[in-house]
Amino acid sequence: MPAAFPVPKIAQQLPGTLARCSPRAIPSLDVIFESFTTPQAGAISGVPWWAGTPTQPVETAGGIALLCPSQLLPVPKGEQRRSQGVGWEPGMPHNPSVSAAVRLHDSISEEGHHYLIFDLVTGGELFEDIVAREYYSEADASHCIQQILEAVLHCHQMGVVHRDLKPENLLLASKLKGAAVKLADFGLAIEVEGDQQAWFGFAGTPGYLSPEVLRKDPYGKAVDLWACGVILYILLVGYPPFWDEDQHRLYQQIKAGAYDFPSPEWDTVTPEAKDLINKMLTINPSKRITAAEALKHPWISHRATVASCMHRQETVDCLKKFNARRKLKGAILTTMLATRNFSGGKSGGNKKNDGVKESSESTNTTIEDEDTKVRKQEIIKVTEQLIEAISNGDFESYTKMCDPGMTAFEPEALGNLVEGLDFHRFYFENLWSRNSKPVHTTILNPHIHLMGDESACIAYIRITQYVDSGGIPRTAQSEETRIWHRRDGKWQIVHFHRSGAPSVLPQ
């Protein structure tokens, strides 16, 4: 772990106690951790965590994870209030037999850092698990949405509305086959009494917002069922029912309930599945199906005889692209926030130029456009150089183009976030450098997003042509996203995400 993220004192005690945890969160104040050490540490999107296994039973089967979200920056008072404001969350899945949510056990402030104690959830995102399966059918989608609905029903019975259901917040408890789906990120959740309808504010993620929220009408539990309808639509074909790059047009689509079931992908979906989607995506929330009613729908309750068992390869392929787009957007947002945090001292200079931009707007636009083209070409060029180093097995050149703390999601890591260069060194030393056969790589459809002067994100399709051990030419395809950051005039990769075929050349 980086020195910037010290292991908290409570995690250094071997054995140690969570004596500062509130009694309501953990039944016993002397929960002893058998192992709560650095080898059990990791990172989620650059945020470090430490995991431990309790020797005494607690209301979580997978252990407890300690997350430090504040890094070196002090936690703003508003954020501290927010974390303290979810005090109801630890008690949500109080019934141990219903593990509906990732539980927040407590929050602890220590030496300038703010630590959150959660259930340990190691299975990754549900949608990433689906695309890794060899077989995926409509019946599997039915089982997935059933688990999601059961979790939503439990929350609703507890008087909690999630308000931000989306693929990123659907996690698997473990990497075991058939692991339970858990709802995560209750940061936007609200408490309601019964079927209470009120205006609780504008909250959620654009593509999953319900019509009543967009209209700023009173709303309640039904907003979660609308989001479930969007998720189910994606589970069946791999793309969302509502989509537009322009957010205003997207919201107009949602408010009008303007979606359909186009051919040919929907031709193989059963009418019962479409019926459930229609009942979830009903514009009038009072007529929208509830979680309890949805669980009784024939497509779920009689899955074995109603849902199709045909493998849906096109859905899996579309889901891979859908996941890649989600990761790209997340990476862009993360880098934009990081750029904003580390470039605060430049704001004065930017303000100084405002008058010039206003007085000669057209000239500046032309100059900026030319500059943008040049910079985008520069990003494509360094990306091609990086891939050339990979194809040639040139680890020395590769390391010069990568930040030492680079993070990565790729097929070889089996769904885990890897940090540093050691993981990649193995493939250079044991495969790429020993490959004497020709390799040709092509970058297709590159999309570059410039984030300030020092950061850029590129997403593209990578086609790799190679010759296998039998002398037969082969082709592999992957979707890649790379985040570049310029330090001392030199571009370096700080994060990349790759889905599709492994970069390893099949032997």
N, C-alpha and C positions, 0 to 999 in steps of 0.2 A: 504494500500500500504506500502511496506517496506520503512523504513526511508532513505534508499539509493537512493530512487527516489522521491525527493521533488516535490510537485505540483508546477509548474512554476508560477511566479508572474502573468503572464497574465491570468492564470486559477484561481487565487485566488481573482480576482477582481469581486465582486458581487454588482452591475453589473460591467462589465469590457469591455474593448475594445481590439481589435486586431490591435492596432494603428501601429504596426511595420510590418504588412503585406503589401506587395506591391500592389499598385492600380491595376496592371494588373491581380492579382490573385483573388481578391475579389472586387466586384463592389463598395462596400461602406466601408470606413475606420472605421465606427462606428457600426460595427456589434456587437450588445449587446447579451451576452449569458444569457438566463434565468437561467440556472443551469449548472454550470461547476465545480462541486464539487467532493470530494472524493467518495461519494456513487455511482457516475457514472464512477468510475475508474475500470480498469481491467488489464489483462495482456495477451499478445499474445506471446507464447513461452518464457515466462519470461520477455518480454519487456513490460513495463507499458504504459498505455494510459489513457487519460482523455477525456470524451466526453461532448459536449455541444450542445444545440439547439439554433440556431440564431432566434431572434425575427423578423428580417427583411429577406426577401427572398434572398437567394443566389443560385448559380448554383449547388445545391445539395439538394436532397429531404430528406436525412437521417440525417442531422446534420454534425458536423465537429469533427474529432477525432484528438487529439494531442498526438503524439507518441514520446517517449524519447528513442532513440536507443543506447545511449552511456553509460548508466549505470554509474558506478563510474570511468570508464576508460576514459581518454581524447580521443576525437575524433582525429584520425590521420589526418594530413594535406591532405593526398591523399583522405581520405573518405570525408572530408569537400569539397574538390574540386569536388568530384563525385556528392555530393548532390546538389552543386551549379550548376554543369554542366547539370542538367536536368531542367534548367530553362524553356525550351520549354514545359515541361510536363504539367504545370498548364493550359496552353492554349489549350491543345489537344482537349478535348471534349468541345469546346467552345460553340457549339450549345446545349442549355439546353435540347432540345428534344431528344438528342442522348447521353445517359449516358453510353458510351462505356468503360470508364476506371475509376479506382480509382484515383481521382485527388489529386495531391500534390499541395496544395495552397501556401505553403511557408516553409522556414526553418529558425529557429531562434536559435542563440547561447545565452545561459544565464547561468552564474555562473558555468562554466565547463561542462555543459550539452548541447547537441545538440538536438533541438526539431523539429519534422517534422509535419506539419499540413496537414492532409488528409481528404478526404471524410470519413464519418463514414459508414462502411460497416459491418453489424451485422449478415448476414445470414450464414457465414461459407463457407466451400468449397462445390462446386457443387457435387463432387463425394461422399462426406459424406452425403449430402442430398439425393442422389439417393438411397443409401443403406438403408436409413431410411424409404423409401416409401413402402406402402403396394402393390403398383402395378407399374410395370415398363415394357414398351414395346419398340419395335423398333420405333414406332411413337414418343415415349417420347425422345428417342435418337436423332431422327430427329429434334425435337424441340430444344433440347439442342445444337446440333451443329449449328442449324440455328442462335441462339442467339450469339454463339461464332463467327460465320462467319460474322454476322452483325457488331459486335464489331471490328473484324479484318478489314473488309471493310472500316469502318469509319476511323480507324487508317491509313490505306493505302491511303485513299483519303486525309488525312492530311499530307501525306508524311512521315509516321512513320512506321518502321518495328520493331515489338516487339522483335523478336529473341529468346524468352525464353518461348514460350507457352507450358504449361504443366498443369496437374490437380491442382497442388498447387497454380497456379496463376489464377484459375477460381473460383471466389467468387460470392456469392449471396448477393444482396443489402440488404435483410432483411430475417427474418425467415417466412415471409408470404408466403402462397402458390402461386406459379407462380411468385416469385420475379425475377427481372432481373439479368442476368449473367453479371458480370463485370470483365474486365481484370485487373490484378494487377501486381505489380513489373515491372516497366519499366526501371529498373536499367541497362539493357543491350540494351535497344532500341536505334535505330539510325534514323537519318533523311536522306531521299533520295529524289531526284528530279525525278518525273515521274517514269519511268521504269528503272531507273539507276541501273547498275550492277557494283559492285566494290568489292575489298577485304577489308572488314571492320574488319577483325580480327576473330580469332577463339573464338566463344562465344555460349553458350547455355547449355543444359542438355543432356548428352550422348544419351539416348534412343530416343530423339526427334530431334537430329541433322539431317540436310538434307545431301544428298550425296555431293552436291557442296561445302558445308562448310567443310566436311571431306576431300575432294580433294583439299581444299584450292583454289578453283576457285572463280572468281568474283560472287557475289550473290546479291539478292535484296528481294523484297516482297515475292517471291515464297517460301522462307524458312518457312514463317508462315503457308503456305498452306500445306507443308509437315508435320509440327507439328500437324496441324488440322487433317490430315489423320491418324496419329498415335493415336490421341485422339479419333477420331470416331471409330477406330478399337477397342479400349479399351471400349468405351461406349456400343458396341454391344456384346462383349463376356467377358469382365472383365479382359483381359490380353493383353499385348502389342504385336505388330506384330514382333518386333525385340527384342531378349533377349539372353544374354549370360553373365555369371559371368565374363568372360574374356573380357575386354574392347576392345582389338584388334580384337577379333573375332566378337564382336558386331558391330564394325565399318565396318568390312568386309561385314557383312550381309546387313547393311544399304546401303553401296556403290553399292552392287550388286542388291539391291531391292529384297532381298531373303525373301519373306514372302508368306504365303498361307492362305487358308481358310479351315482348317481341320474339319473333321467330328468328333463327331456328332453336335457340337455346332453351326457350320456354316450352317448346312443343313436347319435350320429354318429361316435363314436370307434371305431376298428377293434379287434377282439378282440386283435390282436397287441400293440397299445399297452397295453391293460389287463393283458395277460399279463406284460409287462416290469415294469409297476408292481407287480404282485403278487409278482414274484420279488425286487424291490428292497425291498418292504415286508414281507418275511418276518420273523416275530418271532424265530425261532431264527437267530442270526448265522452259525452253522456251515452252515446251509442257504441262506443268503442269497446271491444272485448276486454274483460279483466284477466289478470294472471290466472285466477282460479278457473275461469271459464275456458281459457286457452288450453290449460292442461287437460281439460276434458274433451277437447276437440278430437275427432276421430283420427286425424293425421298424427296425433301424438299418442292418444290413449290406445289406439288400435294400430300402432305403427307396423307391426308384423304383417298385417293383411292389407293395409292401405298405402303405405309409403313404398315407393319404388326402390329396388335394391340394385339397380343398374349403376355401374361405375360411371362417375361424371368427370372424365378427364378434362374436358373443356372448362368446367368450373374450377378445377384445381389450377389449371394454367392461368385463368383469369384472376384467381385469388393471389397467385404469386405476383402478378403485376400490381394488383391492388395493394398488397402488403408493401411492395417496393415503393409505391407512391406515398403510402402513409409514412414509411421510414424517411423518405426524402423530405417530406414536409416537416417531420419532427426534427430532422437534422438541421434543416434550414432555420427553424425557429430557435433551436438550441444555440447555433452559431451566431445568429443575429443577437440573441441576448448576451452571449459571451462577448461579442464585438462591442456591444453597447456598454457593457460593464467595464471593459478594459480600454475604452477610448473616450472616457468622459472628459479628459483634459483637452480634447480637440474641439469641444463645442463652441468655444469662444471664436476660434478661427472660422468656423462654418458660418456663424452669425455675421461675421464681418463681410462675407461675400454675398449676403442676401440682397443688398442693394444693387450689386452688379447684375445679378440674375434677373431682377425685376426690370432693369433699364435696358437690357439687351438679351431678352429671353430667347429669341429665335437663334441668335448667334451661339449662345451658350448651349442650346439644345443640339445644334449641329456638331459642335465640338465634343459634347458629352457622348453623342451617338458614335462618333468616330473613335473616341477613346474607349467606349464600351466594346466595340467590335475588336479593337486591338487586344484588350485585356481578355476577352473571351477566347480569342485565338491563342493567347498565351497559355490559358488554362488547358485548352485542348492539347497544345504542344507538350506541356509538362506531363499530362496524363499519358500521352503516347510514349513519352520517354520512360515513364514508370512501368508501363506494360511491357515495353521492350526489355527493360532490366529483368522483369519477371520471366519473360519467355527465354531469355539468354541465361537464366540462372545466376545473374550478377547481383549477389547479395550486397556487395560493397556499394554499388550504385544505388541499389534499392534503399539502403539505410540512409544514404545522404538525402533522399527525397521523402523520408518519413520522420515524423517527430518521435523521439524515444518513448514517449508515453502514449503513442497512437492506440486508439481503441478500434475494435472491429467486430462486426457480426458477419459470419460466413458459414457456408455449409459444413466445412471441416470442423468447426467449433461446436457442432451439434446443438445449436440454439443458444450457446453461451456467449457473453461479451468477453472478448479477450483483450488484454492490455499489454502493450510493449511489443518487442520484436522477436522474442524467443520462440513464440509459437510459429511464426512465419519462417524463422531460420531453419527449422526442422525440414520443411518442404524444399527449401533451397538446397540444403546440404544432401538430402536423400533422394531427391527426384529431379528438380529442374537442372541442377548443375551436371547431372549424369545423363541427361537426355541429349543424344547426339542427332536425333532425327529432326527434320525441319518443322518449325512451328510458325504459323502465320496468324496474326490477330487483326481483326477489323473492328473499329468502333462505329456503331450505327446510332443515328438519332441523338446526338449529344445535346443535352439541355444544360445551359450554364446559368447560374443565378449568382450575381455579384453582390457581396454583402460588405459594403464599405470598400476602402482601398486595400485592405489587407486580408480579406477572406473571400472565398468563393466555393460554390457547390456545383459539382457536375454529375449528371445522371445520364446513363447511356446503356445500350445493349452491346455486349461484347461477344463477338463470334470468334472462336478459336479453331483453327484447322491444324490437324496434326496427323502423324502416321503412327498407327498402333504397332504392337510387337509383331503382328503378322504381316506388316507392310501394307496394311489397308488404310487409305485416307479416311479420317473421321472428322466430324464437326461437333463442337459443343457450344452451347449458348448460356449466357448468364446476364442478369441485370445488375448493374453496379451503380453505387452512389459514393462519391468521394468528396470529402471536405478538405479544402486546401487553406492553409494560413501562411502568410508571408512574414518571415522573420529575418531581419538584417538583409533584406533584398532577395531572399531565397524562399521559394515556395516549398512547403512541406505538407504531407498528408497528416491530419490530426484524427480523422475518423473515416472509416468506410463501411459500407453495407453491401453485401453481395448475396443474391439469391439465384437459384437455378442450379446448373451443373457445377460440381466442384472444380476448382482450378487444377486439381491433380489430373495428370494425363493417365487414362486407363491403360493398364498393361495387358 
